[in-house]
């Protein structure tokens, strides 16, 4: 089969680009361990208060893990529980959150922490808090008439 020179060059470029893309995704997923911020852990939304760890919302020290604290958050119209969290500076925190009713958002303003909380599912994200100060947690999914009142606060302290 005869192929034009330019056709060959483009074919090589295309195949090379495909291999590079797959290699980047492969290294990112399997070597660096990157994954989407939400996993598919399920929960009965009617029994959130009785289901561990959501029966004890707040910051909990953990031992023997790659991270230092678990931050358990329960969202419901129109609050986050807990309302105010103090995190020691430099801590690696695994945030575990769910909602008791409708879809809510969980965004820590000024950081890359941004999750959607869906009824029946548990959302998870691990982050290190390196900057001291106050961070606003906002709901960024419209959830009803009190949506704009739904916020909470993280204080990163020494
Ligand atoms: Cu919760 Cu908007």
Backbone and ligand atoms as CSV (ligand in chain L), in Angstrom:
chain,resi,resn,atom,element,x,y,z
A,1,UNK,N,N,0.847,-1.194,0.000
A,1,UNK,CA,C,0.000,0.000,0.000
A,1,UNK,C,C,0.884,1.246,0.000
A,2,UNK,N,N,0.545,2.158,-0.892
A,2,UNK,CA,C,1.353,3.381,-0.931
A,2,UNK,C,C,0.769,4.444,-0.018
A,3,UNK,N,N,1.636,5.036,0.789
A,3,UNK,CA,C,1.182,6.113,1.671
A,3,UNK,C,C,2.017,7.345,1.403
A,4,UNK,N,N,1.341,8.456,1.372
A,4,UNK,CA,C,2.044,9.714,1.170
A,4,UNK,C,C,2.938,9.993,2.383
A,5,UNK,N,N,4.055,10.677,2.162
A,5,UNK,CA,C,5.009,10.967,3.234
A,5,UNK,C,C,4.342,11.720,4.401
A,6,UNK,N,N,3.517,12.762,4.033
A,6,UNK,CA,C,2.871,13.553,5.087
A,6,UNK,C,C,1.881,12.718,5.894
A,7,UNK,N,N,1.229,11.804,5.169
A,7,UNK,CA,C,0.272,10.920,5.847
A,7,UNK,C,C,0.987,10.076,6.919
A,8,UNK,N,N,2.156,9.577,6.542
A,8,UNK,CA,C,2.960,8.774,7.479
A,8,UNK,C,C,3.362,9.605,8.692
A,9,UNK,N,N,3.809,10.845,8.418
A,9,UNK,CA,C,4.251,11.721,9.520
A,9,UNK,C,C,3.092,11.965,10.488
A,10,UNK,N,N,1.895,12.270,9.932
A,10,UNK,CA,C,0.733,12.530,10.780
A,10,UNK,C,C,0.323,11.291,11.568
A,11,UNK,N,N,0.425,10.144,10.911
A,11,UNK,CA,C,0.071,8.894,11.586
A,11,UNK,C,C,0.998,8.658,12.777
A,12,UNK,N,N,2.303,8.883,12.535
A,12,UNK,CA,C,3.281,8.706,13.624
A,12,UNK,C,C,2.998,9.701,14.758
A,13,UNK,N,N,2.707,10.958,14.392
A,13,UNK,CA,C,2.390,11.977,15.407
A,13,UNK,C,C,1.174,11.549,16.235
A,14,UNK,N,N,0.122,11.093,15.536
A,14,UNK,CA,C,-1.108,10.687,16.211
A,14,UNK,C,C,-0.872,9.543,17.179
A,15,UNK,N,N,-0.174,8.519,16.714
A,15,UNK,CA,C,0.079,7.345,17.560
A,15,UNK,C,C,0.972,7.733,18.752
A,16,UNK,N,N,1.980,8.572,18.499
A,16,UNK,CA,C,2.855,9.019,19.592
A,16,UNK,C,C,2.054,9.786,20.635
A,17,UNK,N,N,1.186,10.696,20.189
A,17,UNK,CA,C,0.370,11.479,21.127
A,17,UNK,C,C,-0.512,10.549,21.959
A,18,UNK,N,N,-1.108,9.552,21.315
A,18,UNK,CA,C,-1.970,8.606,22.026
A,18,UNK,C,C,-1.177,7.867,23.108
A,19,UNK,N,N,0.037,7.395,22.742
A,19,UNK,CA,C,0.870,6.674,23.706
A,19,UNK,C,C,1.251,7.591,24.869
A,20,UNK,N,N,1.598,8.857,24.559
A,20,UNK,CA,C,1.964,9.811,25.620
A,20,UNK,C,C,0.772,10.036,26.556
A,21,UNK,N,N,-0.418,10.262,26.005
A,21,UNK,CA,C,-1.603,10.484,26.838
A,21,UNK,C,C,-1.873,9.289,27.753
A,22,UNK,N,N,-1.842,8.093,27.165
A,22,UNK,CA,C,-2.117,6.899,27.971
A,22,UNK,C,C,-1.065,6.727,29.055
A,23,UNK,N,N,0.214,7.027,28.735
A,23,UNK,CA,C,1.286,6.905,29.717
A,23,UNK,C,C,1.069,7.889,30.862
A,24,UNK,N,N,0.679,9.130,30.535
A,24,UNK,CA,C,0.449,10.145,31.581
A,24,UNK,C,C,-0.691,9.702,32.502
A,25,UNK,N,N,-1.797,9.236,31.904
A,25,UNK,CA,C,-2.941,8.783,32.705
A,25,UNK,C,C,-2.550,7.564,33.545
A,26,UNK,N,N,-1.812,6.636,32.928
A,26,UNK,CA,C,-1.390,5.415,33.618
A,26,UNK,C,C,-0.503,5.721,34.807
A,27,UNK,N,N,0.496,6.575,34.610
A,27,UNK,CA,C,1.415,6.922,35.704
A,27,UNK,C,C,0.650,7.653,36.803
A,28,UNK,N,N,-0.223,8.590,36.403
A,28,UNK,CA,C,-0.987,9.364,37.379
A,28,UNK,C,C,-1.899,8.458,38.215
A,29,UNK,N,N,-2.551,7.502,37.570
A,29,UNK,CA,C,-3.514,6.651,38.288
A,29,UNK,C,C,-2.825,5.540,39.079
A,30,UNK,N,N,-1.900,4.826,38.446
A,30,UNK,CA,C,-1.367,3.618,39.088
A,30,UNK,C,C,-0.087,3.858,39.881
A,31,UNK,N,N,0.736,4.830,39.451
A,31,UNK,CA,C,1.978,5.087,40.172
A,31,UNK,C,C,1.782,6.174,41.228
A,32,UNK,N,N,1.151,7.309,40.857
A,32,UNK,CA,C,0.939,8.394,41.816
A,32,UNK,C,C,-0.322,8.173,42.650
A,33,UNK,N,N,-1.174,7.243,42.232
A,33,UNK,CA,C,-2.363,6.916,43.012
A,33,UNK,C,C,-3.462,7.964,42.958
A,34,UNK,N,N,-3.483,8.796,41.920
A,34,UNK,CA,C,-4.540,9.805,41.810
A,34,UNK,C,C,-5.868,9.153,41.441
A,35,UNK,N,N,-6.929,9.650,42.042
A,35,UNK,CA,C,-8.259,9.138,41.705
A,35,UNK,C,C,-9.264,10.266,41.866
A,36,UNK,N,N,-10.456,10.106,41.317
A,36,UNK,CA,C,-11.458,11.158,41.494
A,36,UNK,C,C,-11.737,11.364,42.982
A,37,UNK,N,N,-12.039,12.629,43.410
A,37,UNK,CA,C,-12.198,12.912,44.818
A,37,UNK,C,C,-13.338,12.148,45.490
A,38,UNK,N,N,-14.298,11.700,44.750
A,38,UNK,CA,C,-15.399,10.977,45.379
A,38,UNK,C,C,-15.290,9.497,45.066
A,39,UNK,N,N,-15.572,8.671,46.064
A,39,UNK,CA,C,-15.576,7.244,45.793
A,39,UNK,C,C,-17.014,6.760,45.912
A,40,UNK,N,N,-17.226,5.501,45.684
A,40,UNK,CA,C,-18.601,5.030,45.637
A,40,UNK,C,C,-19.008,4.255,46.886
A,41,UNK,N,N,-18.593,4.765,48.053
A,41,UNK,CA,C,-19.053,4.179,49.300
A,41,UNK,C,C,-20.491,4.624,49.505
A,42,UNK,N,N,-21.359,3.698,49.824
A,42,UNK,CA,C,-22.762,4.067,49.978
A,42,UNK,C,C,-23.169,4.061,51.451
A,43,UNK,N,N,-24.262,4.738,51.726
A,43,UNK,CA,C,-24.771,4.863,53.095
A,43,UNK,C,C,-26.279,5.048,52.991
A,44,UNK,N,N,-27.001,4.570,54.001
A,44,UNK,CA,C,-28.438,4.815,54.027
A,44,UNK,C,C,-28.663,6.248,54.513
A,45,UNK,N,N,-29.179,7.140,53.650
A,45,UNK,CA,C,-29.286,8.552,54.047
A,45,UNK,C,C,-30.235,8.788,55.218
A,46,UNK,N,N,-31.119,7.827,55.482
A,46,UNK,CA,C,-32.048,7.997,56.608
A,46,UNK,C,C,-31.408,7.605,57.930
A,47,UNK,N,N,-30.260,6.906,57.857
A,47,UNK,CA,C,-29.628,6.433,59.096
A,47,UNK,C,C,-28.219,7.010,59.264
A,48,UNK,N,N,-28.002,8.213,58.713
A,48,UNK,CA,C,-26.668,8.827,58.787
A,48,UNK,C,C,-26.214,8.994,60.233
A,49,UNK,N,N,-27.124,9.479,61.094
A,49,UNK,CA,C,-26.763,9.744,62.497
A,49,UNK,C,C,-26.393,8.484,63.274
A,50,UNK,N,N,-26.860,7.341,62.797
A,50,UNK,CA,C,-26.567,6.096,63.510
A,50,UNK,C,C,-25.399,5.342,62.886
A,51,UNK,N,N,-24.914,5.823,61.712
A,51,UNK,CA,C,-23.887,5.086,60.993
A,51,UNK,C,C,-22.507,5.671,61.263
A,52,UNK,N,N,-21.569,4.804,61.689
A,52,UNK,CA,C,-20.188,5.256,61.884
A,52,UNK,C,C,-19.582,5.555,60.518
A,53,UNK,N,N,-18.696,6.559,60.376
A,53,UNK,CA,C,-18.245,7.494,61.425
A,53,UNK,C,C,-19.158,8.714,61.600
A,54,UNK,N,N,-20.304,8.726,60.882
A,54,UNK,CA,C,-21.124,9.945,60.876
A,54,UNK,C,C,-21.928,10.144,62.164
A,55,UNK,N,N,-21.897,9.125,63.052
A,55,UNK,CA,C,-22.541,9.316,64.349
A,55,UNK,C,C,-21.706,10.247,65.230
A,56,UNK,N,N,-20.443,10.481,64.838
A,56,UNK,CA,C,-19.591,11.411,65.609
A,56,UNK,C,C,-18.927,12.407,64.659
A,57,UNK,N,N,-19.667,13.426,64.200
A,57,UNK,CA,C,-19.053,14.409,63.307
A,57,UNK,C,C,-17.960,15.189,64.041
A,58,UNK,N,N,-16.964,15.628,63.298
A,58,UNK,CA,C,-15.890,16.422,63.897
A,58,UNK,C,C,-14.525,15.900,63.491
A,59,UNK,N,N,-13.497,16.446,64.125
A,59,UNK,CA,C,-12.115,16.095,63.811
A,59,UNK,C,C,-11.635,15.020,64.777
A,60,UNK,N,N,-11.144,13.920,64.229
A,60,UNK,CA,C,-10.665,12.826,65.081
A,60,UNK,C,C,-9.250,12.442,64.697
A,61,UNK,N,N,-8.387,12.335,65.699
A,61,UNK,CA,C,-7.001,11.912,65.483
A,61,UNK,C,C,-7.003,10.437,65.074
A,62,UNK,N,N,-6.205,10.079,64.071
A,62,UNK,CA,C,-6.105,8.669,63.693
A,62,UNK,C,C,-4.655,8.210,63.826
A,63,UNK,N,N,-4.482,6.945,64.140
A,63,UNK,CA,C,-3.147,6.367,64.295
A,63,UNK,C,C,-2.902,5.360,63.183
A,64,UNK,N,N,-1.642,5.249,62.792
A,64,UNK,CA,C,-1.231,4.200,61.856
A,64,UNK,C,C,-1.747,4.365,60.435
A,65,UNK,N,N,-2.089,5.598,60.030
A,65,UNK,CA,C,-2.529,5.850,58.661
A,65,UNK,C,C,-1.584,6.852,58.023
A,66,UNK,N,N,-1.754,7.044,56.728
A,66,UNK,CA,C,-0.922,8.041,56.031
A,66,UNK,C,C,-1.343,9.460,56.410
A,67,UNK,N,N,-2.538,9.610,56.946
A,67,UNK,CA,C,-3.039,10.939,57.304
A,67,UNK,C,C,-3.173,11.030,58.826
A,68,UNK,N,N,-3.269,12.279,59.346
A,68,UNK,CA,C,-3.240,12.496,60.797
A,68,UNK,C,C,-4.632,12.545,61.425
A,69,UNK,N,N,-5.585,13.065,60.665
A,69,UNK,CA,C,-6.927,13.259,61.229
A,69,UNK,C,C,-7.989,12.826,60.228
A,70,UNK,N,N,-9.131,12.422,60.767
A,70,UNK,CA,C,-10.343,12.248,59.968
A,70,UNK,C,C,-11.240,13.428,60.306
A,71,UNK,N,N,-11.731,14.101,59.286
A,71,UNK,CA,C,-12.708,15.158,59.531
A,71,UNK,C,C,-14.046,14.667,58.989
A,72,UNK,N,N,-14.954,14.377,59.918
A,72,UNK,CA,C,-16.253,13.817,59.545
A,72,UNK,C,C,-17.273,14.950,59.474
A,73,UNK,N,N,-17.903,15.089,58.327
A,73,UNK,CA,C,-18.853,16.187,58.094
A,73,UNK,C,C,-20.207,15.623,57.678
A,74,UNK,N,N,-21.256,16.105,58.334
A,74,UNK,CA,C,-22.612,15.754,57.917
A,74,UNK,C,C,-23.309,17.026,57.446
A,75,UNK,N,N,-23.765,17.009,56.209
A,75,UNK,CA,C,-24.479,18.158,55.672
A,75,UNK,C,C,-25.966,17.863,55.687
A,76,UNK,N,N,-26.754,18.899,55.977
A,76,UNK,CA,C,-28.208,18.787,55.884
A,76,UNK,C,C,-28.730,20.197,55.666
A,77,UNK,N,N,-29.965,20.313,55.206
A,77,UNK,CA,C,-30.501,21.654,54.936
A,77,UNK,C,C,-30.614,22.418,56.249
A,78,UNK,N,N,-30.019,23.497,56.513
A,78,UNK,CA,C,-29.037,24.215,55.704
A,78,UNK,C,C,-27.792,24.438,56.554
A,79,UNK,N,N,-27.238,23.338,57.053
A,79,UNK,CA,C,-26.047,23.451,57.909
A,79,UNK,C,C,-25.038,22.350,57.605
A,80,UNK,N,N,-23.826,22.618,58.064
A,80,UNK,CA,C,-22.798,21.580,58.116
A,80,UNK,C,C,-22.586,21.265,59.593
A,81,UNK,N,N,-22.435,20.013,59.903
A,81,UNK,CA,C,-22.107,19.610,61.264
A,81,UNK,C,C,-20.725,18.948,61.222
A,82,UNK,N,N,-19.704,19.441,61.919
A,82,UNK,CA,C,-19.695,20.578,62.837
A,82,UNK,C,C,-19.637,21.922,62.107
A,83,UNK,N,N,-19.998,22.983,62.848
A,83,UNK,CA,C,-20.037,24.334,62.294
A,83,UNK,C,C,-18.654,24.958,62.228
A,84,UNK,N,N,-17.779,24.551,63.136
A,84,UNK,CA,C,-16.480,25.199,63.259
A,84,UNK,C,C,-15.447,24.137,63.624
A,85,UNK,N,N,-14.404,24.043,62.835
A,85,UNK,CA,C,-13.376,23.025,63.079
A,85,UNK,C,C,-12.024,23.701,63.222
A,86,UNK,N,N,-11.279,23.297,64.254
A,86,UNK,CA,C,-9.901,23.779,64.407
A,86,UNK,C,C,-8.948,22.665,64.002
A,87,UNK,N,N,-8.073,22.976,63.043
A,87,UNK,CA,C,-7.121,21.978,62.545
A,87,UNK,C,C,-5.701,22.475,62.810
A,88,UNK,N,N,-4.854,21.656,63.454
A,88,UNK,CA,C,-3.466,22.077,63.667
A,88,UNK,C,C,-2.741,22.220,62.324
A,89,UNK,N,N,-1.973,23.284,62.192
A,89,UNK,CA,C,-1.291,23.592,60.930
A,89,UNK,C,C,-0.358,22.435,60.521
A,90,UNK,N,N,-0.340,22.152,59.230
A,90,UNK,CA,C,0.521,21.102,58.695
A,90,UNK,C,C,-0.095,19.708,58.725
A,91,UNK,N,N,-1.317,19.579,59.256
A,91,UNK,CA,C,-1.926,18.247,59.360
A,91,UNK,C,C,-2.455,17.770,58.020
A,92,UNK,N,N,-2.314,16.471,57.829
A,92,UNK,CA,C,-2.932,15.835,56.673
A,92,UNK,C,C,-4.279,15.295,57.138
A,93,UNK,N,N,-5.329,15.737,56.473
A,93,UNK,CA,C,-6.684,15.432,56.940
A,93,UNK,C,C,-7.468,14.712,55.852
A,94,UNK,N,N,-8.096,13.605,56.254
A,94,UNK,CA,C,-9.011,12.939,55.325
A,94,UNK,C,C,-10.414,13.438,55.647
A,95,UNK,N,N,-11.012,14.130,54.689
A,95,UNK,CA,C,-12.358,14.651,54.891
A,95,UNK,C,C,-13.344,13.602,54.390
A,96,UNK,N,N,-14.276,13.212,55.268
A,96,UNK,CA,C,-15.305,12.239,54.898
A,96,UNK,C,C,-16.640,12.927,55.108
A,97,UNK,N,N,-17.429,13.016,54.055
A,97,UNK,CA,C,-18.657,13.793,54.180
A,97,UNK,C,C,-19.816,13.108,53.477
A,98,UNK,N,N,-21.003,13.384,53.998
A,98,UNK,CA,C,-22.223,12.912,53.345
A,98,UNK,C,C,-23.361,13.881,53.653
A,99,UNK,N,N,-24.502,13.640,53.047
A,99,UNK,CA,C,-25.663,14.488,53.292
A,99,UNK,C,C,-26.848,13.636,53.751
A,100,UNK,N,N,-27.685,14.260,54.590
A,100,UNK,CA,C,-28.846,13.532,55.111
A,100,UNK,C,C,-30.070,13.695,54.230
A,101,UNK,N,N,-30.065,14.732,53.364
A,101,UNK,CA,C,-31.287,14.979,52.599
A,101,UNK,C,C,-31.032,15.163,51.097
A,102,UNK,N,N,-30.753,16.396,50.694
A,102,UNK,CA,C,-30.607,16.650,49.258
A,102,UNK,C,C,-29.132,16.825,48.904
A,103,UNK,N,N,-28.868,17.083,47.629
A,103,UNK,CA,C,-27.494,17.306,47.189
A,103,UNK,C,C,-26.986,18.642,47.743
A,104,UNK,N,N,-25.816,18.583,48.367
A,104,UNK,CA,C,-25.150,19.798,48.827
A,104,UNK,C,C,-23.748,19.836,48.237
A,105,UNK,N,N,-23.135,21.013,48.326
A,105,UNK,CA,C,-21.740,21.146,47.916
A,105,UNK,C,C,-20.872,21.281,49.144
A,106,UNK,N,N,-19.603,20.988,48.993
A,106,UNK,CA,C,-18.638,21.180,50.081
A,106,UNK,C,C,-17.384,21.768,49.471
A,107,UNK,N,N,-17.283,23.082,49.581
A,107,UNK,CA,C,-16.121,23.754,48.998
A,107,UNK,C,C,-15.416,24.538,50.085
A,108,UNK,N,N,-14.107,24.333,50.200
A,108,UNK,CA,C,-13.328,25.144,51.127
A,108,UNK,C,C,-12.726,26.271,50.298
A,109,UNK,N,N,-13.260,27.471,50.515
A,109,UNK,CA,C,-12.866,28.620,49.685
A,109,UNK,C,C,-11.364,28.860,49.770
A,110,UNK,N,N,-10.758,29.109,48.612
A,110,UNK,CA,C,-9.330,29.414,48.557
A,110,UNK,C,C,-8.443,28.189,48.511
A,111,UNK,N,N,-9.047,26.988,48.444
A,111,UNK,CA,C,-8.268,25.756,48.339
A,111,UNK,C,C,-8.803,24.947,47.146
A,112,UNK,N,N,-8.206,23.784,46.906
A,112,UNK,CA,C,-8.730,22.950,45.823
A,112,UNK,C,C,-9.702,21.891,46.354
A,113,UNK,N,N,-10.184,22.084,47.580
A,113,UNK,CA,C,-11.138,21.129,48.157
A,113,UNK,C,C,-12.542,21.498,47.689
A,114,UNK,N,N,-13.150,20.614,46.927
A,114,UNK,CA,C,-14.468,20.900,46.372
A,114,UNK,C,C,-15.144,19.567,46.044
A,115,UNK,N,N,-16.181,19.244,46.800
A,115,UNK,CA,C,-16.858,17.960,46.591
A,115,UNK,C,C,-18.352,18.188,46.445
A,116,UNK,N,N,-18.995,17.251,45.774
A,116,UNK,CA,C,-20.448,17.241,45.738
A,116,UNK,C,C,-20.890,16.165,46.731
A,117,UNK,N,N,-21.834,16.498,47.591
A,117,UNK,CA,C,-22.338,15.522,48.552
A,117,UNK,C,C,-23.704,15.063,48.078
A,118,UNK,N,N,-23.811,13.760,47.835
A,118,UNK,CA,C,-25.068,13.229,47.318
A,118,UNK,C,C,-25.693,12.295,48.337
A,119,UNK,N,N,-27.016,12.370,48.500
A,119,UNK,CA,C,-27.660,11.468,49.461
A,119,UNK,C,C,-27.389,10.012,49.085
A,120,UNK,N,N,-26.978,9.222,50.064
A,120,UNK,CA,C,-26.707,7.810,49.803
A,120,UNK,C,C,-25.257,7.504,49.493
A,121,UNK,N,N,-24.450,8.558,49.317
A,121,UNK,CA,C,-23.041,8.344,48.990
A,121,UNK,C,C,-22.127,9.072,49.970
A,122,UNK,N,N,-20.918,8.509,50.117
A,122,UNK,CA,C,-19.919,9.118,50.983
A,122,UNK,C,C,-18.838,9.727,50.100
A,123,UNK,N,N,-18.559,11.007,50.312
A,123,UNK,CA,C,-17.502,11.680,49.549
A,123,UNK,C,C,-16.257,11.812,50.414
A,124,UNK,N,N,-15.115,11.653,49.766
A,124,UNK,CA,C,-13.863,11.634,50.518
A,124,UNK,C,C,-12.801,12.447,49.801
A,125,UNK,N,N,-11.993,13.156,50.569
A,125,UNK,CA,C,-10.882,13.911,49.975
A,125,UNK,C,C,-9.816,14.113,51.043
A,126,UNK,N,N,-8.561,13.894,50.662
A,126,UNK,CA,C,-7.478,14.079,51.629
A,126,UNK,C,C,-6.682,15.323,51.254
A,127,UNK,N,N,-6.446,16.178,52.244
A,127,UNK,CA,C,-5.743,17.437,51.994
A,127,UNK,C,C,-4.828,17.762,53.169
A,128,UNK,N,N,-3.766,18.496,52.869
A,128,UNK,CA,C,-2.866,18.964,53.922
A,128,UNK,C,C,-3.076,20.457,54.109
A,129,UNK,N,N,-3.282,20.854,55.364
A,129,UNK,CA,C,-3.541,22.267,55.655
A,129,UNK,C,C,-2.238,22.949,56.058
A,130,UNK,N,N,-1.634,23.657,55.106
A,130,UNK,CA,C,-0.306,24.248,55.331
A,130,UNK,C,C,-0.376,25.713,55.701
A,131,UNK,N,N,-1.525,26.343,55.389
A,131,UNK,CA,C,-1.623,27.785,55.614
A,131,UNK,C,C,-2.470,28.077,56.834
A,132,UNK,N,N,-1.939,28.920,57.724
A,132,UNK,CA,C,-2.685,29.294,58.912
A,132,UNK,C,C,-3.804,30.264,58.524
A,133,UNK,N,N,-4.892,30.228,59.280
A,133,UNK,CA,C,-5.958,31.195,59.031
A,133,UNK,C,C,-7.330,30.556,59.017
A,134,UNK,N,N,-8.315,31.378,58.652
A,134,UNK,CA,C,-9.703,30.923,58.625
A,134,UNK,C,C,-10.127,30.617,57.203
A,135,UNK,N,N,-10.782,29.512,57.025
A,135,UNK,CA,C,-11.256,29.137,55.693
A,135,UNK,C,C,-12.759,28.902,55.754
A,136,UNK,N,N,-13.432,29.490,54.800
A,136,UNK,CA,C,-14.884,29.374,54.754
A,136,UNK,C,C,-15.256,28.100,53.994
A,137,UNK,N,N,-16.168,27.329,54.583
A,137,UNK,CA,C,-16.721,26.181,53.864
A,137,UNK,C,C,-18.074,26.620,53.336
A,138,UNK,N,N,-18.283,26.486,52.050
A,138,UNK,CA,C,-19.569,26.891,51.490
A,138,UNK,C,C,-20.235,25.732,50.756
A,139,UNK,N,N,-21.553,25.805,50.710
A,139,UNK,CA,C,-22.312,24.869,49.904
A,139,UNK,C,C,-22.449,25.514,48.528
A,140,UNK,N,N,-21.985,24.825,47.511
A,140,UNK,CA,C,-22.038,25.433,46.170
A,140,UNK,C,C,-22.989,24.682,45.224
A,141,UNK,N,N,-23.927,23.946,45.832
A,141,UNK,CA,C,-24.991,23.321,45.032
A,141,UNK,C,C,-26.301,23.899,45.565
A,142,UNK,N,N,-27.130,24.438,44.681
A,142,UNK,CA,C,-28.380,25.027,45.158
A,142,UNK,C,C,-29.240,23.950,45.821
A,143,UNK,N,N,-29.572,24.171,47.104
A,143,UNK,CA,C,-30.248,23.111,47.862
A,143,UNK,C,C,-31.557,23.568,48.490
A,144,UNK,N,N,-31.976,24.788,48.221
A,144,UNK,CA,C,-33.252,25.235,48.756
A,144,UNK,C,C,-33.185,26.687,49.183
A,145,UNK,N,N,-34.248,27.127,49.890
A,145,UNK,CA,C,-34.365,28.544,50.209
A,145,UNK,C,C,-33.253,29.032,51.148
A,146,UNK,N,N,-32.664,28.151,51.925
A,146,UNK,CA,C,-31.608,28.583,52.850
A,146,UNK,C,C,-30.206,28.309,52.333
A,147,UNK,N,N,-30.105,28.010,51.061
A,147,UNK,CA,C,-28.810,27.655,50.458
A,147,UNK,C,C,-27.709,28.663,50.773
A,148,UNK,N,N,-28.064,29.971,50.648
A,148,UNK,CA,C,-27.059,31.019,50.855
A,148,UNK,C,C,-26.630,31.137,52.309
A,149,UNK,N,N,-27.372,30.492,53.231
A,149,UNK,CA,C,-27.023,30.558,54.654
A,149,UNK,C,C,-26.181,29.352,55.070
A,150,UNK,N,N,-25.929,28.474,54.120
A,150,UNK,CA,C,-25.262,27.214,54.459
A,150,UNK,C,C,-23.749,27.369,54.341
A,151,UNK,N,N,-23.115,27.565,55.480
A,151,UNK,CA,C,-21.653,27.670,55.484
A,151,UNK,C,C,-21.116,27.210,56.823
A,152,UNK,N,N,-19.842,27.045,56.881
A,152,UNK,CA,C,-19.173,26.613,58.085
A,152,UNK,C,C,-17.726,27.103,57.990
A,153,UNK,N,N,-16.905,26.777,58.962
A,153,UNK,CA,C,-15.586,27.404,59.005
A,153,UNK,C,C,-14.511,26.413,59.443
A,154,UNK,N,N,-13.361,26.492,58.811
A,154,UNK,CA,C,-12.191,25.736,59.277
A,154,UNK,C,C,-11.169,26.758,59.745
A,155,UNK,N,N,-10.653,26.546,60.960
A,155,UNK,CA,C,-9.572,27.394,61.439
A,155,UNK,C,C,-8.312,26.563,61.476
A,156,UNK,N,N,-7.305,26.986,60.742
A,156,UNK,CA,C,-6.018,26.289,60.784
A,156,UNK,C,C,-5.167,27.035,61.804
A,157,UNK,N,N,-4.817,26.325,62.874
A,157,UNK,CA,C,-4.141,26.979,64.011
A,157,UNK,C,C,-2.776,26.350,64.290
A,158,UNK,N,N,-1.949,27.098,65.005
A,158,UNK,CA,C,-0.602,26.620,65.386
A,158,UNK,C,C,-0.727,25.584,66.496
L,1,LIG,CU1,CU,-26.614,23.128,50.795
L,1,LIG,CU2,CU,-26.746,24.731,49.001
